[in-house]
Amino acid sequence: MIEISVSAARSRLADVIDDARVHHAPVFLTRRGRRLAAVIDAEDLERPTEAAEDLEDIKAAEAARAEVAEHGTIPWDEVKADLGLA
């Protein structure tokens, strides 16, 4: 785990980015010894972000299935009529 002050990171930003990419570990930016932010490899961020989005999609699909099971479906002709398309 790498920690570096914001002021030190400012003067060597390219090195901070390279450390995060090469080690696939976050570089924590600190101010007065307190962590403020982290620099991480973009691909390392994308994986959990995509997984969280997939989980939200799964939850939405499960909720839709539960609604259909409870209330049934609406016939397509009725939907078109309600939208003024019939």
PDB file of N, CA, C and O in Angstrom:
ATOM      1  N   MET A   1       0.852  -1.164   0.000  1.00  0.00           N
ATOM      2  CA  MET A   1       0.000   0.000   0.000  1.00  0.00           C
ATOM      3  C   MET A   1       0.899   1.229   0.000  1.00  0.00           C
ATOM      4  O   MET A   1       1.770   1.391   0.855  1.00  0.00           O
ATOM      5  N   ILE A   2       0.659   2.091  -0.991  1.00  0.00           N
ATOM      6  CA  ILE A   2       1.475   3.283  -1.143  1.00  0.00           C
ATOM      7  C   ILE A   2       0.658   4.492  -0.700  1.00  0.00           C
ATOM      8  O   ILE A   2      -0.505   4.642  -1.077  1.00  0.00           O
ATOM      9  N   GLU A   3       1.277   5.345   0.101  1.00  0.00           N
ATOM     10  CA  GLU A   3       0.673   6.609   0.497  1.00  0.00           C
ATOM     11  C   GLU A   3       1.656   7.720   0.172  1.00  0.00           C
ATOM     12  O   GLU A   3       2.864   7.584   0.366  1.00  0.00           O
ATOM     13  N   ILE A   4       1.109   8.823  -0.329  1.00  0.00           N
ATOM     14  CA  ILE A   4       1.947   9.964  -0.678  1.00  0.00           C
ATOM     15  C   ILE A   4       1.127  11.234  -0.441  1.00  0.00           C
ATOM     16  O   ILE A   4      -0.085  11.249  -0.654  1.00  0.00           O
ATOM     17  N   SER A   5       1.782  12.266  -0.010  1.00  0.00           N
ATOM     18  CA  SER A   5       1.069  13.519   0.232  1.00  0.00           C
ATOM     19  C   SER A   5       0.630  14.122  -1.103  1.00  0.00           C
ATOM     20  O   SER A   5       1.242  13.878  -2.142  1.00  0.00           O
ATOM     21  N   VAL A   6      -0.426  14.904  -1.052  1.00  0.00           N
ATOM     22  CA  VAL A   6      -0.926  15.555  -2.257  1.00  0.00           C
ATOM     23  C   VAL A   6       0.150  16.442  -2.869  1.00  0.00           C
ATOM     24  O   VAL A   6       0.327  16.449  -4.087  1.00  0.00           O
ATOM     25  N   SER A   7       0.862  17.182  -2.045  1.00  0.00           N
ATOM     26  CA  SER A   7       1.896  18.073  -2.582  1.00  0.00           C
ATOM     27  C   SER A   7       3.016  17.286  -3.254  1.00  0.00           C
ATOM     28  O   SER A   7       3.526  17.715  -4.289  1.00  0.00           O
ATOM     29  N   ALA A   8       3.408  16.150  -2.693  1.00  0.00           N
ATOM     30  CA  ALA A   8       4.448  15.331  -3.319  1.00  0.00           C
ATOM     31  C   ALA A   8       3.924  14.697  -4.609  1.00  0.00           C
ATOM     32  O   ALA A   8       4.652  14.596  -5.596  1.00  0.00           O
ATOM     33  N   ALA A   9       2.674  14.276  -4.595  1.00  0.00           N
ATOM     34  CA  ALA A   9       2.080  13.669  -5.787  1.00  0.00           C
ATOM     35  C   ALA A   9       1.984  14.684  -6.925  1.00  0.00           C
ATOM     36  O   ALA A   9       2.161  14.338  -8.093  1.00  0.00           O
ATOM     37  N   ARG A  10       1.708  15.911  -6.581  1.00  0.00           N
ATOM     38  CA  ARG A  10       1.587  16.973  -7.590  1.00  0.00           C
ATOM     39  C   ARG A  10       2.886  17.092  -8.391  1.00  0.00           C
ATOM     40  O   ARG A  10       2.856  17.286  -9.606  1.00  0.00           O
ATOM     41  N   SER A  11       4.005  16.978  -7.716  1.00  0.00           N
ATOM     42  CA  SER A  11       5.290  17.174  -8.390  1.00  0.00           C
ATOM     43  C   SER A  11       5.763  15.933  -9.146  1.00  0.00           C
ATOM     44  O   SER A  11       6.692  16.015  -9.950  1.00  0.00           O
ATOM     45  N   ARG A  12       5.128  14.779  -8.894  1.00  0.00           N
ATOM     46  CA  ARG A  12       5.530  13.557  -9.604  1.00  0.00           C
ATOM     47  C   ARG A  12       4.315  12.730 -10.020  1.00  0.00           C
ATOM     48  O   ARG A  12       4.262  11.521  -9.796  1.00  0.00           O
ATOM     49  N   LEU A  13       3.348  13.405 -10.626  1.00  0.00           N
ATOM     50  CA  LEU A  13       2.086  12.772 -10.995  1.00  0.00           C
ATOM     51  C   LEU A  13       2.281  11.562 -11.906  1.00  0.00           C
ATOM     52  O   LEU A  13       1.629  10.535 -11.714  1.00  0.00           O
ATOM     53  N   ALA A  14       3.168  11.669 -12.893  1.00  0.00           N
ATOM     54  CA  ALA A  14       3.395  10.548 -13.812  1.00  0.00           C
ATOM     55  C   ALA A  14       3.878   9.313 -13.061  1.00  0.00           C
ATOM     56  O   ALA A  14       3.458   8.199 -13.375  1.00  0.00           O
ATOM     57  N   ASP A  15       4.744   9.487 -12.085  1.00  0.00           N
ATOM     58  CA  ASP A  15       5.233   8.355 -11.288  1.00  0.00           C
ATOM     59  C   ASP A  15       4.115   7.749 -10.444  1.00  0.00           C
ATOM     60  O   ASP A  15       4.040   6.529 -10.295  1.00  0.00           O
ATOM     61  N   VAL A  16       3.258   8.588  -9.896  1.00  0.00           N
ATOM     62  CA  VAL A  16       2.136   8.098  -9.080  1.00  0.00           C
ATOM     63  C   VAL A  16       1.216   7.237  -9.941  1.00  0.00           C
ATOM     64  O   VAL A  16       0.797   6.158  -9.523  1.00  0.00           O
ATOM     65  N   ILE A  17       0.905   7.715 -11.138  1.00  0.00           N
ATOM     66  CA  ILE A  17       0.051   6.953 -12.050  1.00  0.00           C
ATOM     67  C   ILE A  17       0.714   5.638 -12.435  1.00  0.00           C
ATOM     68  O   ILE A  17       0.064   4.593 -12.435  1.00  0.00           O
ATOM     69  N   ASP A  18       1.992   5.679 -12.759  1.00  0.00           N
ATOM     70  CA  ASP A  18       2.710   4.453 -13.117  1.00  0.00           C
ATOM     71  C   ASP A  18       2.708   3.451 -11.972  1.00  0.00           C
ATOM     72  O   ASP A  18       2.532   2.255 -12.207  1.00  0.00           O
ATOM     73  N   ASP A  19       2.902   3.912 -10.728  1.00  0.00           N
ATOM     74  CA  ASP A  19       2.868   3.008  -9.568  1.00  0.00           C
ATOM     75  C   ASP A  19       1.524   2.305  -9.468  1.00  0.00           C
ATOM     76  O   ASP A  19       1.468   1.098  -9.237  1.00  0.00           O
ATOM     77  N   ALA A  20       0.441   3.054  -9.641  1.00  0.00           N
ATOM     78  CA  ALA A  20      -0.895   2.460  -9.554  1.00  0.00           C
ATOM     79  C   ALA A  20      -1.112   1.431 -10.658  1.00  0.00           C
ATOM     80  O   ALA A  20      -1.694   0.373 -10.421  1.00  0.00           O
ATOM     81  N   ARG A  21      -0.647   1.741 -11.853  1.00  0.00           N
ATOM     82  CA  ARG A  21      -0.847   0.836 -12.987  1.00  0.00           C
ATOM     83  C   ARG A  21       0.013  -0.419 -12.875  1.00  0.00           C
ATOM     84  O   ARG A  21      -0.470  -1.526 -13.111  1.00  0.00           O
ATOM     85  N   VAL A  22       1.282  -0.250 -12.516  1.00  0.00           N
ATOM     86  CA  VAL A  22       2.217  -1.382 -12.476  1.00  0.00           C
ATOM     87  C   VAL A  22       1.882  -2.343 -11.344  1.00  0.00           C
ATOM     88  O   VAL A  22       1.892  -3.559 -11.536  1.00  0.00           O
ATOM     89  N   HIS A  23       1.588  -1.806 -10.173  1.00  0.00           N
ATOM     90  CA  HIS A  23       1.358  -2.651  -8.991  1.00  0.00           C
ATOM     91  C   HIS A  23      -0.097  -3.085  -8.831  1.00  0.00           C
ATOM     92  O   HIS A  23      -0.408  -3.918  -7.980  1.00  0.00           O
ATOM     93  N   HIS A  24      -0.988  -2.523  -9.647  1.00  0.00           N
ATOM     94  CA  HIS A  24      -2.426  -2.819  -9.528  1.00  0.00           C
ATOM     95  C   HIS A  24      -2.890  -2.675  -8.079  1.00  0.00           C
ATOM     96  O   HIS A  24      -3.654  -3.488  -7.558  1.00  0.00           O
ATOM     97  N   ALA A  25      -2.404  -1.623  -7.462  1.00  0.00           N
ATOM     98  CA  ALA A  25      -2.785  -1.295  -6.090  1.00  0.00           C
ATOM     99  C   ALA A  25      -2.975   0.213  -6.021  1.00  0.00           C
ATOM    100  O   ALA A  25      -2.266   0.955  -6.700  1.00  0.00           O
ATOM    101  N   PRO A  26      -3.915   0.672  -5.217  1.00  0.00           N
ATOM    102  CA  PRO A  26      -4.143   2.122  -5.154  1.00  0.00           C
ATOM    103  C   PRO A  26      -2.963   2.864  -4.532  1.00  0.00           C
ATOM    104  O   PRO A  26      -2.264   2.347  -3.661  1.00  0.00           O
ATOM    105  N   VAL A  27      -2.770   4.064  -4.997  1.00  0.00           N
ATOM    106  CA  VAL A  27      -1.822   4.992  -4.381  1.00  0.00           C
ATOM    107  C   VAL A  27      -2.691   6.023  -3.658  1.00  0.00           C
ATOM    108  O   VAL A  27      -3.410   6.792  -4.296  1.00  0.00           O
ATOM    109  N   PHE A  28      -2.623   6.032  -2.347  1.00  0.00           N
ATOM    110  CA  PHE A  28      -3.451   6.922  -1.546  1.00  0.00           C
ATOM    111  C   PHE A  28      -2.801   8.291  -1.433  1.00  0.00           C
ATOM    112  O   PHE A  28      -1.614   8.404  -1.125  1.00  0.00           O
ATOM    113  N   LEU A  29      -3.585   9.322  -1.682  1.00  0.00           N
ATOM    114  CA  LEU A  29      -3.115  10.693  -1.550  1.00  0.00           C
ATOM    115  C   LEU A  29      -3.557  11.211  -0.191  1.00  0.00           C
ATOM    116  O   LEU A  29      -4.722  11.086   0.189  1.00  0.00           O
ATOM    117  N   THR A  30      -2.617  11.792   0.532  1.00  0.00           N
ATOM    118  CA  THR A  30      -2.900  12.223   1.897  1.00  0.00           C
ATOM    119  C   THR A  30      -2.653  13.718   2.069  1.00  0.00           C
ATOM    120  O   THR A  30      -1.890  14.338   1.328  1.00  0.00           O
ATOM    121  N   ARG A  31      -3.315  14.262   3.055  1.00  0.00           N
ATOM    122  CA  ARG A  31      -3.065  15.638   3.493  1.00  0.00           C
ATOM    123  C   ARG A  31      -3.099  15.620   5.011  1.00  0.00           C
ATOM    124  O   ARG A  31      -4.089  15.216   5.621  1.00  0.00           O
ATOM    125  N   ARG A  32      -2.006  16.064   5.607  1.00  0.00           N
ATOM    126  CA  ARG A  32      -1.847  16.045   7.065  1.00  0.00           C
ATOM    127  C   ARG A  32      -2.064  14.633   7.632  1.00  0.00           C
ATOM    128  O   ARG A  32      -2.651  14.452   8.699  1.00  0.00           O
ATOM    129  N   GLY A  33      -1.569  13.645   6.879  1.00  0.00           N
ATOM    130  CA  GLY A  33      -1.642  12.259   7.326  1.00  0.00           C
ATOM    131  C   GLY A  33      -2.983  11.581   7.138  1.00  0.00           C
ATOM    132  O   GLY A  33      -3.145  10.417   7.505  1.00  0.00           O
ATOM    133  N   ARG A  34      -3.939  12.284   6.577  1.00  0.00           N
ATOM    134  CA  ARG A  34      -5.286  11.730   6.382  1.00  0.00           C
ATOM    135  C   ARG A  34      -5.505  11.432   4.906  1.00  0.00           C
ATOM    136  O   ARG A  34      -5.223  12.277   4.056  1.00  0.00           O
ATOM    137  N   ARG A  35      -6.007  10.236   4.592  1.00  0.00           N
ATOM    138  CA  ARG A  35      -6.274   9.874   3.204  1.00  0.00           C
ATOM    139  C   ARG A  35      -7.418  10.704   2.645  1.00  0.00           C
ATOM    140  O   ARG A  35      -8.478  10.833   3.259  1.00  0.00           O
ATOM    141  N   LEU A  36      -7.181  11.260   1.472  1.00  0.00           N
ATOM    142  CA  LEU A  36      -8.190  12.082   0.815  1.00  0.00           C
ATOM    143  C   LEU A  36      -8.737  11.453  -0.459  1.00  0.00           C
ATOM    144  O   LEU A  36      -9.919  11.583  -0.778  1.00  0.00           O
ATOM    145  N   ALA A  37      -7.855  10.772  -1.177  1.00  0.00           N
ATOM    146  CA  ALA A  37      -8.233  10.216  -2.472  1.00  0.00           C
ATOM    147  C   ALA A  37      -7.278   9.081  -2.809  1.00  0.00           C
ATOM    148  O   ALA A  37      -6.307   8.824  -2.097  1.00  0.00           O
ATOM    149  N   ALA A  38      -7.580   8.415  -3.910  1.00  0.00           N
ATOM    150  CA  ALA A  38      -6.701   7.335  -4.358  1.00  0.00           C
ATOM    151  C   ALA A  38      -6.583   7.384  -5.875  1.00  0.00           C
ATOM    152  O   ALA A  38      -7.534   7.727  -6.577  1.00  0.00           O
ATOM    153  N   VAL A  39      -5.413   7.038  -6.360  1.00  0.00           N
ATOM    154  CA  VAL A  39      -5.185   6.884  -7.788  1.00  0.00           C
ATOM    155  C   VAL A  39      -5.119   5.382  -8.029  1.00  0.00           C
ATOM    156  O   VAL A  39      -4.325   4.672  -7.413  1.00  0.00           O
ATOM    157  N   ILE A  40      -5.981   4.906  -8.950  1.00  0.00           N
ATOM    158  CA  ILE A  40      -5.982   3.472  -9.244  1.00  0.00           C
ATOM    159  C   ILE A  40      -5.975   3.268 -10.756  1.00  0.00           C
ATOM    160  O   ILE A  40      -6.344   4.162 -11.517  1.00  0.00           O
ATOM    161  N   ASP A  41      -5.560   2.105 -11.170  1.00  0.00           N
ATOM    162  CA  ASP A  41      -5.565   1.739 -12.577  1.00  0.00           C
ATOM    163  C   ASP A  41      -7.006   1.727 -13.075  1.00  0.00           C
ATOM    164  O   ASP A  41      -7.896   1.240 -12.378  1.00  0.00           O
ATOM    165  N   ALA A  42      -7.245   2.253 -14.260  1.00  0.00           N
ATOM    166  CA  ALA A  42      -8.597   2.351 -14.802  1.00  0.00           C
ATOM    167  C   ALA A  42      -9.267   0.984 -14.919  1.00  0.00           C
ATOM    168  O   ALA A  42     -10.449   0.848 -14.600  1.00  0.00           O
ATOM    169  N   GLU A  43      -8.535  -0.018 -15.369  1.00  0.00           N
ATOM    170  CA  GLU A  43      -9.123  -1.358 -15.498  1.00  0.00           C
ATOM    171  C   GLU A  43      -9.484  -1.937 -14.136  1.00  0.00           C
ATOM    172  O   GLU A  43     -10.473  -2.661 -14.010  1.00  0.00           O
ATOM    173  N   ASP A  44      -8.691  -1.624 -13.118  1.00  0.00           N
ATOM    174  CA  ASP A  44      -9.005  -2.103 -11.765  1.00  0.00           C
ATOM    175  C   ASP A  44     -10.294  -1.477 -11.253  1.00  0.00           C
ATOM    176  O   ASP A  44     -11.004  -2.091 -10.457  1.00  0.00           O
ATOM    177  N   LEU A  45     -10.604  -0.278 -11.693  1.00  0.00           N
ATOM    178  CA  LEU A  45     -11.849   0.381 -11.309  1.00  0.00           C
ATOM    179  C   LEU A  45     -13.032  -0.158 -12.111  1.00  0.00           C
ATOM    180  O   LEU A  45     -14.130  -0.307 -11.576  1.00  0.00           O
ATOM    181  N   GLU A  46     -12.811  -0.446 -13.378  1.00  0.00           N
ATOM    182  CA  GLU A  46     -13.903  -0.893 -14.249  1.00  0.00           C
ATOM    183  C   GLU A  46     -14.506  -2.212 -13.796  1.00  0.00           C
ATOM    184  O   GLU A  46     -15.722  -2.390 -13.871  1.00  0.00           O
ATOM    185  N   ARG A  47     -13.679  -3.139 -13.327  1.00  0.00           N
ATOM    186  CA  ARG A  47     -14.202  -4.462 -12.936  1.00  0.00           C
ATOM    187  C   ARG A  47     -15.267  -4.376 -11.855  1.00  0.00           C
ATOM    188  O   ARG A  47     -16.367  -4.887 -12.066  1.00  0.00           O
ATOM    189  N   PRO A  48     -15.002  -3.754 -10.702  1.00  0.00           N
ATOM    190  CA  PRO A  48     -16.061  -3.698  -9.689  1.00  0.00           C
ATOM    191  C   PRO A  48     -17.234  -2.800 -10.096  1.00  0.00           C
ATOM    192  O   PRO A  48     -18.368  -3.023  -9.673  1.00  0.00           O
ATOM    193  N   THR A  49     -16.956  -1.792 -10.915  1.00  0.00           N
ATOM    194  CA  THR A  49     -18.044  -0.930 -11.386  1.00  0.00           C
ATOM    195  C   THR A  49     -18.992  -1.727 -12.272  1.00  0.00           C
ATOM    196  O   THR A  49     -20.210  -1.629 -12.119  1.00  0.00           O
ATOM    197  N   GLU A  50     -18.455  -2.507 -13.187  1.00  0.00           N
ATOM    198  CA  GLU A  50     -19.283  -3.341 -14.053  1.00  0.00           C
ATOM    199  C   GLU A  50     -20.033  -4.392 -13.248  1.00  0.00           C
ATOM    200  O   GLU A  50     -21.199  -4.670 -13.526  1.00  0.00           O
ATOM    201  N   ALA A  51     -19.379  -4.973 -12.261  1.00  0.00           N
ATOM    202  CA  ALA A  51     -20.038  -5.976 -11.416  1.00  0.00           C
ATOM    203  C   ALA A  51     -21.209  -5.354 -10.651  1.00  0.00           C
ATOM    204  O   ALA A  51     -22.261  -5.978 -10.513  1.00  0.00           O
ATOM    205  N   ALA A  52     -21.032  -4.135 -10.158  1.00  0.00           N
ATOM    206  CA  ALA A  52     -22.115  -3.453  -9.441  1.00  0.00           C
ATOM    207  C   ALA A  52     -23.273  -3.149 -10.386  1.00  0.00           C
ATOM    208  O   ALA A  52     -24.435  -3.293 -10.006  1.00  0.00           O
ATOM    209  N   GLU A  53     -22.966  -2.731 -11.613  1.00  0.00           N
ATOM    210  CA  GLU A  53     -24.015  -2.475 -12.595  1.00  0.00           C
ATOM    211  C   GLU A  53     -24.754  -3.758 -12.949  1.00  0.00           C
ATOM    212  O   GLU A  53     -25.978  -3.752 -13.081  1.00  0.00           O
ATOM    213  N   ASP A  54     -24.026  -4.855 -13.104  1.00  0.00           N
ATOM    214  CA  ASP A  54     -24.660  -6.136 -13.396  1.00  0.00           C
ATOM    215  C   ASP A  54     -25.589  -6.555 -12.259  1.00  0.00           C
ATOM    216  O   ASP A  54     -26.685  -7.059 -12.504  1.00  0.00           O
ATOM    217  N   LEU A  55     -25.157  -6.350 -11.029  1.00  0.00           N
ATOM    218  CA  LEU A  55     -25.979  -6.702  -9.875  1.00  0.00           C
ATOM    219  C   LEU A  55     -27.266  -5.875  -9.855  1.00  0.00           C
ATOM    220  O   LEU A  55     -28.334  -6.405  -9.549  1.00  0.00           O
ATOM    221  N   GLU A  56     -27.177  -4.594 -10.174  1.00  0.00           N
ATOM    222  CA  GLU A  56     -28.370  -3.749 -10.236  1.00  0.00           C
ATOM    223  C   GLU A  56     -29.323  -4.233 -11.328  1.00  0.00           C
ATOM    224  O   GLU A  56     -30.538  -4.228 -11.134  1.00  0.00           O
ATOM    225  N   ASP A  57     -28.779  -4.652 -12.478  1.00  0.00           N
ATOM    226  CA  ASP A  57     -29.614  -5.192 -13.550  1.00  0.00           C
ATOM    227  C   ASP A  57     -30.323  -6.468 -13.104  1.00  0.00           C
ATOM    228  O   ASP A  57     -31.498  -6.671 -13.412  1.00  0.00           O
ATOM    229  N   ILE A  58     -29.613  -7.320 -12.384  1.00  0.00           N
ATOM    230  CA  ILE A  58     -30.209  -8.563 -11.884  1.00  0.00           C
ATOM    231  C   ILE A  58     -31.337  -8.257 -10.908  1.00  0.00           C
ATOM    232  O   ILE A  58     -32.399  -8.876 -10.969  1.00  0.00           O
ATOM    233  N   LYS A  59     -31.111  -7.312 -10.017  1.00  0.00           N
ATOM    234  CA  LYS A  59     -32.157  -6.926  -9.060  1.00  0.00           C
ATOM    235  C   LYS A  59     -33.381  -6.367  -9.775  1.00  0.00           C
ATOM    236  O   LYS A  59     -34.511  -6.680  -9.398  1.00  0.00           O
ATOM    237  N   ALA A  60     -33.176  -5.548 -10.795  1.00  0.00           N
ATOM    238  CA  ALA A  60     -34.291  -4.972 -11.547  1.00  0.00           C
ATOM    239  C   ALA A  60     -35.071  -6.066 -12.271  1.00  0.00           C
ATOM    240  O   ALA A  60     -36.300  -6.029 -12.309  1.00  0.00           O
ATOM    241  N   ALA A  61     -34.371  -7.029 -12.840  1.00  0.00           N
ATOM    242  CA  ALA A  61     -35.044  -8.133 -13.528  1.00  0.00           C
ATOM    243  C   ALA A  61     -35.850  -8.975 -12.542  1.00  0.00           C
ATOM    244  O   ALA A  61     -36.971  -9.386 -12.843  1.00  0.00           O
ATOM    245  N   GLU A  62     -35.284  -9.229 -11.375  1.00  0.00           N
ATOM    246  CA  GLU A  62     -36.013  -9.993 -10.353  1.00  0.00           C
ATOM    247  C   GLU A  62     -37.258  -9.245  -9.900  1.00  0.00           C
ATOM    248  O   GLU A  62     -38.305  -9.859  -9.694  1.00  0.00           O
ATOM    249  N   ALA A  63     -37.161  -7.920  -9.740  1.00  0.00           N
ATOM    250  CA  ALA A  63     -38.317  -7.120  -9.339  1.00  0.00           C
ATOM    251  C   ALA A  63     -39.385  -7.154 -10.429  1.00  0.00           C
ATOM    252  O   ALA A  63     -40.576  -7.243 -10.130  1.00  0.00           O
ATOM    253  N   ALA A  64     -38.967  -7.083 -11.682  1.00  0.00           N
ATOM    254  CA  ALA A  64     -39.926  -7.144 -12.786  1.00  0.00           C
ATOM    255  C   ALA A  64     -40.621  -8.492 -12.829  1.00  0.00           C
ATOM    256  O   ALA A  64     -41.832  -8.557 -13.041  1.00  0.00           O
ATOM    257  N   ARG A  65     -39.873  -9.567 -12.631  1.00  0.00           N
ATOM    258  CA  ARG A  65     -40.483 -10.910 -12.606  1.00  0.00           C
ATOM    259  C   ARG A  65     -41.479 -11.043 -11.457  1.00  0.00           C
ATOM    260  O   ARG A  65     -42.543 -11.643 -11.617  1.00  0.00           O
ATOM    261  N   ALA A  66     -41.135 -10.488 -10.310  1.00  0.00           N
ATOM    262  CA  ALA A  66     -42.034 -10.546  -9.158  1.00  0.00           C
ATOM    263  C   ALA A  66     -43.314  -9.763  -9.435  1.00  0.00           C
ATOM    264  O   ALA A  66     -44.400 -10.196  -9.051  1.00  0.00           O
ATOM    265  N   GLU A  67     -43.191  -8.618 -10.097  1.00  0.00           N
ATOM    266  CA  GLU A  67     -44.368  -7.815 -10.434  1.00  0.00           C
ATOM    267  C   GLU A  67     -45.267  -8.560 -11.416  1.00  0.00           C
ATOM    268  O   GLU A  67     -46.490  -8.541 -11.280  1.00  0.00           O
ATOM    269  N   VAL A  68     -44.664  -9.212 -12.400  1.00  0.00           N
ATOM    270  CA  VAL A  68     -45.440  -9.994 -13.364  1.00  0.00           C
ATOM    271  C   VAL A  68     -46.136 -11.151 -12.653  1.00  0.00           C
ATOM    272  O   VAL A  68     -47.300 -11.446 -12.925  1.00  0.00           O
ATOM    273  N   ALA A  69     -45.423 -11.798 -11.749  1.00  0.00           N
ATOM    274  CA  ALA A  69     -46.021 -12.931 -11.017  1.00  0.00           C
ATOM    275  C   ALA A  69     -47.208 -12.464 -10.164  1.00  0.00           C
ATOM    276  O   ALA A  69     -48.200 -13.179 -10.023  1.00  0.00           O
ATOM    277  N   GLU A  70     -47.091 -11.257  -9.600  1.00  0.00           N
ATOM    278  CA  GLU A  70     -48.157 -10.757  -8.725  1.00  0.00           C
ATOM    279  C   GLU A  70     -49.325 -10.157  -9.504  1.00  0.00           C
ATOM    280  O   GLU A  70     -50.485 -10.381  -9.157  1.00  0.00           O
ATOM    281  N   HIS A  71     -49.020  -9.397 -10.553  1.00  0.00           N
ATOM    282  CA  HIS A  71     -50.066  -8.643 -11.248  1.00  0.00           C
ATOM    283  C   HIS A  71     -50.370  -9.145 -12.653  1.00  0.00           C
ATOM    284  O   HIS A  71     -51.345  -8.703 -13.261  1.00  0.00           O
ATOM    285  N   GLY A  72     -49.573 -10.044 -13.175  1.00  0.00           N
ATOM    286  CA  GLY A  72     -49.770 -10.507 -14.543  1.00  0.00           C
ATOM    287  C   GLY A  72     -49.203  -9.516 -15.541  1.00  0.00           C
ATOM    288  O   GLY A  72     -48.509  -8.568 -15.173  1.00  0.00           O
ATOM    289  N   THR A  73     -49.508  -9.747 -16.805  1.00  0.00           N
ATOM    290  CA  THR A  73     -49.006  -8.884 -17.864  1.00  0.00           C
ATOM    291  C   THR A  73     -50.150  -8.108 -18.491  1.00  0.00           C
ATOM    292  O   THR A  73     -51.320  -8.408 -18.254  1.00  0.00           O
ATOM    293  N   ILE A  74     -49.806  -7.110 -19.292  1.00  0.00           N
ATOM    294  CA  ILE A  74     -50.794  -6.307 -20.003  1.00  0.00           C
ATOM    295  C   ILE A  74     -50.717  -6.708 -21.477  1.00  0.00           C
ATOM    296  O   ILE A  74     -49.634  -6.700 -22.063  1.00  0.00           O
ATOM    297  N   PRO A  75     -51.840  -7.053 -22.071  1.00  0.00           N
ATOM    298  CA  PRO A  75     -51.813  -7.431 -23.491  1.00  0.00           C
ATOM    299  C   PRO A  75     -51.276  -6.289 -24.362  1.00  0.00           C
ATOM    300  O   PRO A  75     -51.535  -5.117 -24.091  1.00  0.00           O
ATOM    301  N   TRP A  76     -50.524  -6.646 -25.411  1.00  0.00           N
ATOM    302  CA  TRP A  76     -49.879  -5.664 -26.282  1.00  0.00           C
ATOM    303  C   TRP A  76     -50.917  -4.729 -26.920  1.00  0.00           C
ATOM    304  O   TRP A  76     -50.670  -3.529 -27.036  1.00  0.00           O
ATOM    305  N   ASP A  77     -52.053  -5.255 -27.328  1.00  0.00           N
ATOM    306  CA  ASP A  77     -53.085  -4.409 -27.940  1.00  0.00           C
ATOM    307  C   ASP A  77     -53.556  -3.332 -26.968  1.00  0.00           C
ATOM    308  O   ASP A  77     -53.832  -2.204 -27.376  1.00  0.00           O
ATOM    309  N   GLU A  78     -53.649  -3.675 -25.686  1.00  0.00           N
ATOM    310  CA  GLU A  78     -54.058  -2.701 -24.669  1.00  0.00           C
ATOM    311  C   GLU A  78     -52.986  -1.622 -24.479  1.00  0.00           C
ATOM    312  O   GLU A  78     -53.310  -0.445 -24.322  1.00  0.00           O
ATOM    313  N   VAL A  79     -51.733  -2.019 -24.492  1.00  0.00           N
ATOM    314  CA  VAL A  79     -50.632  -1.059 -24.365  1.00  0.00           C
ATOM    315  C   VAL A  79     -50.664  -0.087 -25.541  1.00  0.00           C
ATOM    316  O   VAL A  79     -50.571   1.125 -25.347  1.00  0.00           O
ATOM    317  N   LYS A  80     -50.794  -0.611 -26.756  1.00  0.00           N
ATOM    318  CA  LYS A  80     -50.855   0.245 -27.956  1.00  0.00           C
ATOM    319  C   LYS A  80     -52.038   1.202 -27.868  1.00  0.00           C
ATOM    320  O   LYS A  80     -51.911   2.377 -28.211  1.00  0.00           O
ATOM    321  N   ALA A  81     -53.180   0.711 -27.416  1.00  0.00           N
ATOM    322  CA  ALA A  81     -54.363   1.564 -27.309  1.00  0.00           C
ATOM    323  C   ALA A  81     -54.127   2.672 -26.266  1.00  0.00           C
ATOM    324  O   ALA A  81     -54.489   3.826 -26.494  1.00  0.00           O
ATOM    325  N   ASP A  82     -53.528   2.321 -25.140  1.00  0.00           N
ATOM    326  CA  ASP A  82     -53.254   3.320 -24.096  1.00  0.00           C
ATOM    327  C   ASP A  82     -52.293   4.404 -24.607  1.00  0.00           C
ATOM    328  O   ASP A  82     -52.380   5.558 -24.186  1.00  0.00           O
ATOM    329  N   LEU A  83     -51.398   4.039 -25.494  1.00  0.00           N
ATOM    330  CA  LEU A  83     -50.428   4.983 -26.041  1.00  0.00           C
ATOM    331  C   LEU A  83     -50.931   5.692 -27.296  1.00  0.00           C
ATOM    332  O   LEU A  83     -50.232   6.523 -27.874  1.00  0.00           O
ATOM    333  N   GLY A  84     -52.136   5.357 -27.703  1.00  0.00           N
ATOM    334  CA  GLY A  84     -52.705   5.966 -28.902  1.00  0.00           C
ATOM    335  C   GLY A  84     -52.087   5.459 -30.192  1.00  0.00           C
ATOM    336  O   GLY A  84     -52.075   6.165 -31.200  1.00  0.00           O
ATOM    337  N   LEU A  85     -51.579   4.248 -30.162  1.00  0.00           N
ATOM    338  CA  LEU A  85     -50.915   3.680 -31.342  1.00  0.00           C
ATOM    339  C   LEU A  85     -51.784   2.662 -32.069  1.00  0.00           C
ATOM    340  O   LEU A  85     -51.399   2.153 -33.121  1.00  0.00           O
ATOM    341  N   ALA A  86     -52.936   2.369 -31.521  1.00  0.00           N
ATOM    342  CA  ALA A  86     -53.801   1.335 -32.132  1.00  0.00           C
ATOM    343  C   ALA A  86     -54.830   1.970 -33.036  1.00  0.00           C
ATOM    344  O   ALA A  86     -55.644   1.267 -33.636  1.00  0.00           O
TER     345      ALA A  86
END
